[in-house]
Structures are given as structure tokens and as C-alpha cells.
Amino acid sequence: MLEKKEERKLTLELITQYENYLLEQERSSATILKYIHGLKEAMVFFEGNELVKQDIIRWKKQLAERYSVSSVNGALAALNGCFNFCGWEELKVRPLKRQREIFCPEDKELTQKEYVRLVHTAQKQGNLRLSLVIQTICSTGIRVSELKYITAESVATGRAIVFSKGKQRKVFLPKRLCILLKMYLKQQQRTKGPVFVTKNDRPLNRSNIWREMKKLAELAGVAAEKVFPHNLRHLFARVYYSMEKDLLRLADILGHSSINTTRVYTM
């Protein structure tokens, strides 16, 4: 008697199993959120049908007509990762090829003058917390998801221990930044835990900061498409590299596993 062939369908149950696997692999919460969102969109497209390579390629083409190369490749990475998890390697599709850019487009690059304008505008608006968030990211090069590791304890010692993507690294806080953060902590009457919190004492998240920065961009007269947390990290990288010309050290500071990723930051 022939064994029943395994059904290869993208279901909510399968997506949940894959999500649990990603959690066990200690993937970042942002990556997991992005992957699960992409898989759910793919599930709607395939409408519960048996997965075949031709349909997956058709989905890829449809994505390419609607989204940027990086967005399409992010969705494909989610699907290919799920296929690896299931042992369905023959269903995997290739990512879109992207021509390497030598220079960062000027309309996307945040300048040092614009950074200063953002900081000063936040201060004038009485939003000291946002002003210090911007200065902290741009002074250390940390990811916005790593802000929670900037604590009263780390400000006191001048260094923070950051856990991200299954790795640990030490982040040094500049002396002037520590002075500003100590003054802020004193004002907020906080002696322990994360420096930047909401009214409910929860660490600020990406969406909180994103919304505030978009409003600030308009007030500061800086193009909104330039103003988002990760662009501050890029600015730190460019300034650091222009001064030190040490790509390996910069990769360590930013927490990159591959130096090729760091090169993108220093275009």
C-alpha cells in the first residue's frame, strides 16, 4: 500500500510552528514579526492550495511589481526559511538581484546639520526624552530595539551590555552623553532600569519613537523620509568611518556578523 503523500500547504498552524522555531533560535522580535507578516500574506495568495514552484514564482513576480527589491527579498527570505524548516528545499526561490549602489542617495541621507536641527527642535518643543533618544542612538550606533539596554546602571558605568541576534556586545557611552542622561534620570527620579520609558514605565518601542520622529521632522524642516531611527545609526557609522577608517572595529561596534553589511553603512 502506497504511503499518503505529505500535503505542502501554508497554514496558520504551520506558521505558528515556524514562529516558535524562530523564537527558539533567538531571532530578534523585529525579524520574527516581519517574517510572520510575510508568511501570512503569502498564505492569502496561495488560498490553501498545494504549494508548487510555478505558483511561488508567480507570487514572487507579483511582489516585484508592487514593492522594492529589499521588501520582496525580505518576503522571500521568510518563505524560504519556512521551506527549510519543513524540509521543502526544492520549493525555494531565488531572491531578486540588486545592483550595488556606490553612493547613498542624497535625498535619503541624514546630514550632521539636520541631526543637530532635530536635537535642538526637540529641546525647544520641550521633548527632552526624544532629544536624548536621538543623541543616544547617534552617539553609540545602537539599534532602536537596543535602547532598552541603556539603563541607569549602564549610564553610571559608562558602558552597556547589549544582547541582540543571539550575541552579546559591550557598548561604550560617550562622557558627554552620560552627563546628559544622568541629568535626565535625576529629573525623572529614576535610579534603575531603562532610561527611556513610557508613562506606564515600559521601555520605549520602535513605533513610539517612529511617530514622534515623524512629527519632529516637520517641525525641524527636515525631509520626513530621512528621519527614522535607523538613519541615525547610519549617520554614526559614516562619521565614525570618516574619522577612524577602521571597518572591522566599526563592524564590532554595530554588532554586524558580516563586514559586507558594514560596508553598506559607509557608502
CORKAWO-V637314 format. One record per backbone hydrogen bond with DSSP energy under -1.0 kcal/mol. NH is the residue of the N-H (numbers start at 1). CO is the residue of the C=O. If there is no record, write none. Layout:
# CORKAWO-V637314
nh=NH co=CO
nh=NH co=CO
This chain:
# CORKAWO-V637314
nh=15 co=11
nh=16 co=12
nh=17 co=13
nh=18 co=14
nh=19 co=15
nh=20 co=16
nh=21 co=17
nh=22 co=18
nh=23 co=19
nh=24 co=20
nh=25 co=21
nh=26 co=23
nh=27 co=22
nh=32 co=28
nh=33 co=29
nh=34 co=30
nh=35 co=31
nh=36 co=32
nh=37 co=33
nh=38 co=34
nh=39 co=35
nh=40 co=36
nh=41 co=37
nh=42 co=38
nh=43 co=39
nh=44 co=40
nh=45 co=41
nh=46 co=42
nh=47 co=43
nh=49 co=46
nh=51 co=8
nh=56 co=52
nh=57 co=53
nh=58 co=54
nh=59 co=55
nh=60 co=56
nh=61 co=57
nh=62 co=58
nh=63 co=59
nh=64 co=60
nh=65 co=61
nh=66 co=63
nh=67 co=63
nh=72 co=68
nh=73 co=69
nh=74 co=70
nh=75 co=71
nh=76 co=72
nh=77 co=73
nh=78 co=74
nh=79 co=75
nh=80 co=76
nh=81 co=77
nh=82 co=78
nh=83 co=79
nh=84 co=80
nh=85 co=81
nh=86 co=82
nh=87 co=83
nh=88 co=83
nh=91 co=88
nh=92 co=89
nh=108 co=105
nh=115 co=111
nh=116 co=112
nh=117 co=113
nh=118 co=114
nh=119 co=115
nh=120 co=116
nh=121 co=117
nh=122 co=118
nh=123 co=119
nh=124 co=120
nh=125 co=121
nh=126 co=123
nh=127 co=122
nh=128 co=126
nh=131 co=127
nh=132 co=128
nh=133 co=129
nh=134 co=130
nh=135 co=131
nh=136 co=132
nh=137 co=133
nh=138 co=134
nh=139 co=135
nh=140 co=136
nh=141 co=137
nh=146 co=143
nh=147 co=144
nh=149 co=146
nh=150 co=147
nh=151 co=149
nh=152 co=193
nh=155 co=151
nh=156 co=152
nh=157 co=153
nh=158 co=154
nh=159 co=154
nh=160 co=171
nh=162 co=169
nh=164 co=167
nh=167 co=164
nh=169 co=162
nh=171 co=160
nh=173 co=158
nh=178 co=174
nh=179 co=175
nh=180 co=176
nh=181 co=177
nh=182 co=178
nh=183 co=179
nh=184 co=180
nh=185 co=181
nh=186 co=182
nh=187 co=183
nh=188 co=184
nh=190 co=185
nh=195 co=150
nh=198 co=202
nh=201 co=198
nh=204 co=196
nh=209 co=205
nh=210 co=206
nh=211 co=207
nh=212 co=208
nh=213 co=209
nh=214 co=210
nh=215 co=211
nh=216 co=212
nh=217 co=213
nh=218 co=214
nh=219 co=215
nh=220 co=216
nh=222 co=217
nh=226 co=223
nh=227 co=224
nh=228 co=226
nh=231 co=228
nh=232 co=229
nh=233 co=229
nh=234 co=230
nh=235 co=231
nh=236 co=232
nh=237 co=233
nh=238 co=234
nh=239 co=235
nh=240 co=236
nh=241 co=237
nh=242 co=238
nh=243 co=239
nh=244 co=240
nh=245 co=241
nh=250 co=246
nh=251 co=247
nh=252 co=248
nh=253 co=249
nh=254 co=250
nh=255 co=251
nh=256 co=251
nh=263 co=259
nh=264 co=260
nh=267 co=264
